[in-house]
């Protein structure tokens, strides 16, 4: 089962760790439920939400500061952030994605099929 939370940037349900939604998100992995959270910028996600991300898909346009902050505040911090930034910053095609699969210990650049 999965859920998609689209355009959830700075949504009150995700802002505070005491919100029911944040508590539910932390428990979902125990029930084999996946949640996809779509936002324009990672800065809009609370640290609590960033800490439980298991897969991150980025498209070009993040600043170096925002990228580094996301890496630092998420489990992606297990990778070398500077090495990841060097790979990410060269992506030009807006449809190419930079994917970090934390549990699989894998980073991919997936080119657009268009």
Long-range contacts (C-beta under 8 A, 24 or more apart in sequence): 1-31, 1-32, 1-33, 1-34, 2-33, 2-34, 2-35, 2-36, 3-33, 3-34, 3-35, 3-36, 4-35, 4-36, 4-38, 5-35, 5-36, 5-37, 5-38, 6-38, 7-38, 7-39, 7-40, 8-37, 8-38, 8-39, 8-44, 9-39, 9-40, 9-41, 9-44, 9-45, 10-44, 14-45, 14-46, 14-49, 15-46, 16-46, 17-46, 17-48, 22-46, 22-48, 22-49, 25-49, 25-52, 26-52, 29-54, 41-66, 42-66, 42-69, 42-70, 43-69, 47-73, 50-74, 51-75, 53-102, 54-101, 54-102, 54-103, 55-99, 55-100, 55-101, 55-102, 56-99, 56-100, 56-102, 57-97, 57-98, 57-99, 57-100, 58-88, 58-97, 58-98, 58-99, 58-100, 59-91, 59-94, 59-95, 59-96, 59-97, 59-98, 60-88, 60-91, 60-92, 60-93, 60-94, 60-96, 61-94, 62-88, 64-89, 74-102, 75-102, 76-100, 76-102, 78-102, 79-107
